[in-house]
């Protein structure tokens, strides 16, 4: 099997490890898929499990996007393979083979992928996410703002059509996974951070 295919496959498997479920089990908390919003992500874990559990979930989700991209870069794969490795890790988070294909929304994993592609990209999009979330006190607004800017930022920093297209695919899926949040935002019922 070619190296590129192996890296994509391993990235998907790594992405399939649900940080939220693993962290909550380790800390003796409820399964995040059955509590609150039912989303196995850091925001939901924060609401019922506290900051420590949420921080661990966020870190785990970020690392599983970051690690396979960094390894692929180290091994010298081309832009298309690099983009596919990042996309595979992201898809693993959304549709994890180990957890019945019921995953999270993918924001932290996407950020990890972008950080792996270029630290400046990850830093800039992370700051957009945090700044928007801090200003409006709505996590989804921060996440979607970063997703909206990501393909443009990749095109500008990397100049790679392949990386731009795979980033655009990640961004589109982020919007799709946040469709209920978008409906809530339009209705004025989206939950604010800290409530």
C-alpha positions in Angstrom: 0.0 0.0 0.0 1.4 3.4 -0.9 2.6 5.7 1.9 0.0 8.3 1.1 -2.8 5.8 1.5 -1.4 4.5 4.8 -1.1 8.0 6.2 -4.7 8.8 5.2 -6.0 5.5 6.8 -4.1 6.0 10.0 -5.3 9.7 10.2 -8.9 8.5 10.0 -8.3 6.0 12.7 -6.7 8.6 15.0 -9.5 11.0 14.3 -12.0 8.3 15.3 -10.7 8.3 18.9 -13.4 10.4 20.7 -11.5 12.6 23.1 -14.8 13.6 24.8 -15.9 10.1 25.5 -12.4 9.0 26.6 -11.9 11.9 28.9 -15.3 11.6 30.5 -14.9 7.9 31.1 -11.4 8.6 32.7 -12.9 11.2 35.0 -16.0 9.2 35.9 -18.3 11.6 34.1 -21.4 10.9 32.1 -21.1 9.9 28.4 -21.3 13.3 26.6 -23.4 11.7 23.8 -26.3 11.3 26.3 -26.0 14.7 28.2 -26.7 18.3 27.3 -26.5 18.8 23.5 -25.4 15.2 23.0 -22.4 16.4 21.1 -19.1 14.7 22.1 -17.1 18.0 22.0 -15.4 20.4 24.4 -18.3 22.9 24.6 -20.8 20.3 25.7 -18.2 18.7 28.1 -17.6 22.2 29.6 -21.3 22.6 30.4 -21.6 19.4 32.5 -18.0 18.3 33.3 -16.2 21.6 34.0 -13.1 23.3 32.7 -10.6 20.5 33.3 -12.6 18.0 31.4 -13.3 20.5 28.6 -9.7 21.5 28.3 -8.5 17.9 28.1 -11.2 17.2 25.4 -10.2 20.3 23.4 -6.5 19.3 23.6 -7.2 15.7 22.5 -9.3 16.8 19.6 -6.7 19.3 18.5 -3.9 16.9 18.7 -5.6 14.2 16.6 -5.9 16.7 13.8 -2.4 18.1 14.3 -0.4 14.9 14.7 -1.1 13.1 11.4 -0.6 16.3 9.4 2.8 17.0 11.1 3.9 13.4 10.5 2.8 13.6 6.8 4.7 16.9 6.4 7.8 15.3 8.0 7.6 12.4 5.6 7.5 14.9 2.7 4.2 14.1 1.1 2.8 16.5 -1.5 0.1 19.1 -0.9 -2.8 16.8 -2.1 -1.8 14.0 0.2 -1.3 16.4 3.0 -4.7 17.8 2.5 -6.3 14.4 2.4 -4.5 13.3 5.6 -6.0 16.4 7.3 -9.4 15.7 5.8 -9.3 12.0 6.9 -8.5 13.0 10.5 -11.4 15.5 10.5 -13.8 12.9 9.0 -12.7 10.4 11.7 -13.8 12.9 14.3 -17.1 13.5 12.6 -17.8 9.8 11.8 -15.6 7.7 14.2 -15.5 4.0 13.4 -14.9 3.2 17.1 -18.0 5.0 18.3 -20.8 4.0 15.8 -19.9 6.8 13.4 -21.5 9.3 15.9 -18.9 12.0 16.4 -18.5 15.7 17.2 -18.7 18.8 15.1 -15.0 18.9 14.4 -13.9 22.5 15.3 -10.9 21.6 17.4 -9.8 18.8 15.1 -10.0 21.2 12.1 -8.0 23.7 14.0 -5.4 21.0 14.7 -5.3 20.2 10.9 -4.8 23.9 10.0 -2.1 24.3 12.7 -0.3 21.3 11.2 -0.5 22.8 7.7 1.0 26.1 8.8 1.4 27.3 12.4 0.5 30.9 11.3 -2.7 29.6 9.8 -3.7 27.7 12.9 -2.8 30.6 15.1 -4.7 33.1 13.1 -7.8 31.0 12.8 -7.6 30.1 16.5 -7.5 33.8 17.4 -10.5 34.5 15.2 -12.4 31.6 16.9 -11.6 32.8 20.4 -12.1 36.5 19.7 -15.5 36.0 18.1 -16.6 33.6 20.8 -15.4 36.1 23.5 -17.2 39.0 21.9 -20.6 37.4 21.3 -20.3 34.7 24.0 -21.5 32.1 21.5 -19.1 29.3 20.7 -20.6 28.4 17.3 -20.2 32.0 16.0 -16.5 31.8 16.7 -16.1 28.4 15.1 -18.0 29.3 12.0 -16.2 32.6 11.6 -12.9 30.7 11.6 -14.3 28.1 9.1 -15.5 30.9 6.8 -12.0 32.5 6.6 -10.0 29.2 6.5 -10.0 28.5 2.7 -9.0 32.1 2.0 -6.3 32.0 4.5 -4.9 28.8 3.1 -5.0 30.1 -0.4 -3.1 33.2 0.7 -0.5 31.5 2.9 0.1 28.3 1.0 -0.9 29.1 -2.6 -1.9 25.4 -3.0 -5.1 24.6 -4.9 -5.1 21.1 -3.3 -4.8 22.4 0.2 -7.4 25.2 -0.5 -9.9 22.6 -1.8 -9.5 20.2 1.1 -9.7 23.1 3.5 -12.9 24.3 1.8 -14.3 20.8 2.2 -13.6 20.9 5.9 -15.2 24.3 6.2 -18.3 23.2 4.3 -18.7 20.2 6.6 -18.2 22.4 9.7 -21.2 24.5 8.5 -23.2 21.3 7.8 -22.4 19.9 11.3 -23.5 23.3 12.8 -26.8 23.5 10.9 -28.8 23.2 14.1 -26.7 26.0 15.6 -27.4 28.1 12.5 -31.1 27.6 12.9 -30.8 28.6 16.6 -28.8 31.6 15.8 -31.5 32.8 13.3 -34.1 32.1 15.9 -32.2 33.9 18.6 -32.1 30.8 20.8 -28.5 29.7 20.5 -26.9 29.0 23.9 -24.3 31.4 25.2 -21.1 30.4 26.8 -21.5 30.1 30.6 -25.3 29.4 30.4 
